[in-house]
Amino acid sequence: METSVKGCMEFLDRFCLCSGQKINVEKSSFMMYFKTPITLINTIARITGYHHKANHMTYLGAPICDRQVKIIYFNDLLAKIRNKIAVPKKVLNINSAWKVGQGNTSFWHENWSNRGVLVNVFAEVEPQAPISLEEAAEVNFSITGMSDAMIAQMRIWYDSRLKSDSDERLWAPSPDGRFMVKSDFSLLSNQGPACPLARHYWAKFIPKKISVLLWRFLHNAIPVDVRIQDCAISLASGCLCCVHRNIESVDHMFLSGEIAAFLWDRLAPLFGIHRTKYRGLREFIAAWFNVAHRKSQMGKLATLFPMAIMWEIWAERNRRRQDESPSSMAAILYKVLQWVHNINPLLRISNHSPGMLHHILRVCKLSPTPVRRKPPLLLRWSRPPPGFCILNTDGASSSQGAAGGGVIRDDRGILLAAFHSFYRSGSNNLAETRALLDGLLLCQQLGITNFIVKVDSKLVAGWYNRKCSIPWHLSLWWQRIREATGNLNINLKHVYRELNSSADCMASLGLSSRSNCSITTDFPMRLVGLACLDRLGMPYIRLGYKYYSFSKMLLKCLLKAWTFYLGETNPLCEN
């Protein structure tokens, strides 16, 4: 046995000598069968210098034993796992929300109110003992250490909680409340500022390999000789794209090298760009991307040309690095133009180009791509069926806050009521949702049971008609909407913004005044004018995606002309 152990140690010594690695004797150990004589164990320990482990030993973090495995052997491993989980658990608690069912969640340490973890919100209160939300609700939140104002706030938050059949944890950063690795990664990672050129070089019509090359250039990740030298690697530099070998840097190879200069000087002047006026490649590429609107044909060509040139320069450099036969200047230019010829028919154009585009197309032998526009639509407000009213609602949001508004009209188009509400901070979807709820509640107050609802938000229409899932943070408001419409047969439809201009007028008024108001008489002048135009059948013209509203002066002129044509009188037109 002693000879075998010495042989193993000699092998380990040779391994250390060949590999350059060393064995840490202090961290090394061995284990024997539990019936092994103590004299043999002492002999092995003396020869090796390793520690003897009696019951179990740890290898790569996991316990090894020769008899029955015990839970205590895994304590060190479990402690490491707990420490690893501690940080993500903290992130999970901060970014969690809850739908409350039985209330078995922690009252202090879970975000059941969806307004923050209470132990952080009320940091001045020291929790006396663990307590669940159900237990806190049973005592009506009369908990030791909490002031009367806190208790009243708890009761309000509990009444406005998200309800469910069972307790359900929601992932707050995700709209549907489901955990997504992408959203978690965005929380844990440090995100840098967005690149202003990204929307150009990541365009769908650009092949991804070309987009990645430009991304690598912007992040200094193209392995030219100078970049490799920056990594403390000794390297003799010589640009393979030049007859007279210059130092191979990014700016030299892609901007001032012989191949680059030939390609840029042939193609850049067509777009009104001259290479010699720019100090570096980044500034030069940015000039290309700003030649024309990025959704015009000229703008897309000005994005494609420089990226195709850079790709072919890089491809030619790599071919020469691999000792392949070099291509001529004319052949490289042909490859660049071939990229453009293949991609140009696939472009989808929505904006017009400057007049110089025709010269570019003629020189490069490219075909013009027509601008795709939706045909104009002639829209008119339609009256509801006899005996029905119509409710229009709309939401508005800005940096100043969120607001909603709406109008109720009868089957003749006469204004019955209007409202606007200010919701403080919030998104446009929140404003649209709360405006719908306020409009439904106003109809209930007025005793209106037969009515049609029209909104200009496709999302709100989809949520109401159960065609798409509702974001968790709007669930409370939609619970109230379902309760308000539970016994009613309401038809909710989506309409264009033009046909919802009266509700938009009230929402804008709520945003500007930052107030709440419901009126049944003395309606705002602008609202009266819009309602009269709708009632008289004045058409709206929708040009593509653009929407044009009426000014006060235009409203008066239109009303005068239209009522004169119809032979009607209108008190708004008397002035």
Residue pairs with C-beta under 8 A, 6 or more apart in sequence:
1 40
1 43
1 44
2 43
2 47
5 43
5 44
5 47
5 48
6 47
9 47
9 48
12 23
15 21
16 22
16 23
25 49
25 50
28 48
28 49
28 50
28 51
29 50
29 51
29 52
29 53
29 57
30 44
30 45
30 48
30 50
30 51
30 52
30 53
30 57
31 52
31 53
31 54
31 56
31 57
31 64
31 65
31 66
32 40
32 41
32 44
32 52
33 66
34 54
34 66
34 67
41 52
44 50
44 52
45 51
45 52
55 65
55 67
55 73
56 63
56 64
56 65
56 70
56 73
57 63
57 64
57 65
58 64
58 76
58 77
61 76
61 77
61 80
62 77
63 69
63 73
63 74
63 77
65 73
91 184
91 187
91 188
93 109
93 110
93 111
93 117
94 111
94 117
95 171
95 172
95 173
95 187
96 110
96 111
96 169
96 170
96 171
96 172
97 111
97 114
97 162
97 169
97 170
97 171
97 172
97 177
97 472
97 473
98 105
98 110
98 111
98 112
98 114
98 161
98 162
98 167
98 168
98 169
98 170
99 162
99 163
99 164
99 167
99 168
99 170
99 472
99 475
100 112
100 133
100 161
100 162
100 163
100 164
100 167
101 163
101 164
101 165
101 166
101 167
101 168
102 134
102 166
102 167
103 112
103 132
103 133
103 134
103 137
103 167
104 132
104 133
104 134
104 167
105 112
105 132
105 133
105 167
106 130
106 131
106 132
106 133
107 118
107 131
107 132
107 133
107 135
107 136
107 143
108 117
108 118
108 119
108 127
108 130
108 131
109 117
109 118
109 119
110 117
110 133
111 117
111 172
112 133
112 161
113 154
113 157
113 158
113 161
114 161
114 162
114 172
114 473
115 121
115 157
119 127
122 146
122 150
125 145
125 146
125 150
126 145
127 145
128 143
128 144
128 145
131 143
133 158
136 143
136 154
137 158
140 151
140 155
141 151
141 154
141 155
141 158
142 151
143 151
146 154
160 476
161 476
162 472
162 475
162 476
162 479
163 479
168 177
170 177
170 472
171 177
171 178
171 179
171 180
171 183
172 472
172 473
173 180
173 183
173 184
173 186
173 187
174 180
174 183
175 471
175 472
176 469
176 471
176 472
177 472
195 218
197 218
197 285
197 286
197 289
199 294
200 289
200 294
200 303
201 211
201 214
201 215
201 303
201 307
202 211
202 215
203 211
203 294
203 300
203 303
205 300
205 304
205 343
205 346
205 347
205 348
206 303
206 304
206 307
206 343
209 311
210 307
210 308
210 310
210 311
211 307
213 222
213 307
213 310
213 311
213 314
214 285
214 307
214 310
215 221
216 222
217 250
217 254
217 281
217 282
217 310
218 282
220 227
220 250
221 227
222 250
222 314
224 248
224 249
224 250
224 253
225 235
225 237
225 238
225 239
225 247
225 248
225 249
226 237
226 247
226 248
226 249
226 250
227 250
228 235
229 235
229 237
237 247
237 248
238 245
238 246
238 247
238 248
239 245
239 246
239 247
239 248
239 252
239 253
239 257
240 248
240 317
240 320
240 321
241 253
241 257
241 258
241 259
241 260
241 313
241 316
241 317
241 320
242 257
242 258
242 259
243 258
246 252
246 257
250 281
251 280
251 281
253 260
253 313
253 314
253 317
254 260
254 281
254 310
254 313
254 314
255 261
255 264
255 275
255 278
255 280
255 281
255 284
256 275
257 313
259 313
259 316
259 329
259 332
260 309
260 313
261 275
262 329
262 332
262 333
263 309
263 312
263 313
263 329
263 332
263 333
263 336
264 275
264 309
265 275
266 333
267 305
267 309
267 336
268 274
268 275
268 288
270 359
270 360
270 363
270 364
271 288
271 291
271 298
271 302
271 305
271 356
271 360
272 291
272 356
273 284
273 287
273 288
273 291
275 284
278 284
278 287
284 306
285 306
288 302
288 303
288 305
288 306
289 302
289 303
291 298
291 299
291 302
292 298
292 299
292 302
292 353
292 354
292 357
293 299
293 351
293 353
294 300
294 303
295 349
295 350
295 351
296 349
296 350
296 351
296 352
296 353
296 357
296 371
297 347
297 349
297 353
297 357
297 368
297 369
298 353
298 354
298 356
298 357
298 360
299 351
299 353
300 347
300 349
301 340
301 344
301 357
301 360
301 366
304 339
304 340
304 343
305 336
305 340
308 336
308 339
308 340
309 336
311 339
312 332
312 335
312 336
312 339
313 332
316 326
316 327
316 332
319 326
319 327
320 326
327 335
337 364
340 364
340 366
341 365
341 366
344 366
344 367
344 369
345 367
345 369
347 369
348 372
349 369
349 370
349 371
349 372
350 371
350 372
350 373
351 371
352 371
357 368
358 368
360 366
361 367
361 368
373 544
374 544
374 545
376 541
376 542
376 543
376 544
377 496
377 541
377 542
378 539
378 540
378 541
379 496
379 498
379 499
379 539
379 540
379 541
379 542
380 499
380 537
380 538
380 539
380 540
381 413
381 499
381 534
381 535
381 537
383 390
383 411
383 412
383 413
383 535
384 390
384 411
384 451
384 452
385 411
386 411
387 411
387 450
388 411
388 450
388 451
388 452
389 408
389 409
389 410
389 411
389 416
389 443
389 448
389 450
389 451
389 452
390 408
390 409
390 411
390 451
390 452
390 453
390 454
391 406
391 407
391 408
391 439
391 440
391 443
391 451
391 452
391 453
391 454
392 406
392 407
392 409
392 453
392 454
392 455
392 500
392 502
392 503
393 404
393 405
393 406
393 432
393 435
393 436
393 438
393 439
393 453
393 455
393 503
394 404
394 405
394 406
394 432
394 435
394 455
394 456
394 457
394 500
394 503
394 504
394 506
394 507
395 402
395 403
395 404
395 428
395 429
395 430
395 431
395 432
395 433
395 434
395 435
395 457
395 507
396 402
396 403
396 404
396 405
396 428
396 431
396 504
396 507
396 508
396 510
396 511
397 403
397 426
397 427
397 428
397 430
397 431
397 511
398 511
400 511
400 514
401 422
401 423
401 424
401 425
401 426
401 511
401 514
402 422
402 423
402 424
402 425
402 426
402 427
402 428
402 430
402 431
402 434
402 511
403 420
403 421
403 422
403 423
403 431
403 507
403 508
403 510
403 511
403 514
404 420
404 421
404 423
404 431
404 432
404 434
404 435
404 436
404 438
404 507
404 510
405 418
405 419
405 420
405 421
405 435
405 503
405 504
405 505
405 506
405 507
405 508
405 509
405 510
406 418
406 419
406 435
406 436
406 438
406 439
406 442
406 503
406 506
406 507
407 415
407 417
407 418
407 502
407 503
407 506
407 527
407 531
408 415
408 416
408 417
408 418
408 439
408 442
408 443
408 446
408 448
408 451
409 415
409 416
409 531
410 416
412 535
413 531
413 534
413 535
414 531
414 535
415 523
415 527
415 528
415 531
416 446
416 448
416 520
417 442
417 446
417 518
417 519
417 520
418 502
418 506
418 518
418 519
418 523
418 524
418 527
419 438
419 439
419 442
419 506
419 516
419 517
419 518
419 519
420 506
420 507
420 509
420 510
420 513
420 515
420 516
420 517
421 434
421 435
421 438
421 510
421 516
421 517
422 510
422 511
422 513
422 514
422 515
422 516
423 430
423 431
423 434
426 434
429 457
429 459
429 460
429 471
429 474
430 473
430 474
430 477
431 507
432 455
432 457
432 459
432 460
433 460
433 463
433 474
433 477
433 478
433 481
434 477
435 503
435 507
436 453
436 455
436 460
436 464
436 481
437 477
437 480
437 481
437 484
439 453
440 453
440 481
440 484
440 485
440 490
441 484
442 518
443 449
443 451
444 484
449 488
451 490
452 490
452 491
452 492
452 493
453 464
453 490
453 491
453 492
453 493
454 492
454 493
454 494
454 495
454 499
454 500
455 461
455 492
455 493
455 494
455 495
455 500
455 503
456 494
456 495
456 496
456 497
456 499
456 500
456 503
456 504
457 494
458 494
459 468
460 494
461 467
461 492
461 493
461 494
462 468
463 470
463 474
463 478
464 481
464 492
465 492
470 478
496 540
496 542
496 547
497 504
497 547
498 540
498 542
498 547
499 534
499 540
501 530
501 540
501 549
501 550
502 527
502 530
502 531
502 534
504 549
505 524
505 526
505 527
505 530
506 524
506 527
509 524
510 516
510 517
523 531
525 552
525 572
526 552
526 555
528 572
529 550
529 552
529 555
529 556
529 559
529 572
530 550
530 555
532 559
532 570
532 572
533 550
533 555
533 558
533 559
533 562
536 559
536 562
536 563
536 566
536 568
538 558
538 562
540 548
541 548
550 558
556 572
556 573
556 575
559 570
559 572
559 573
560 573
563 569
563 570
563 573
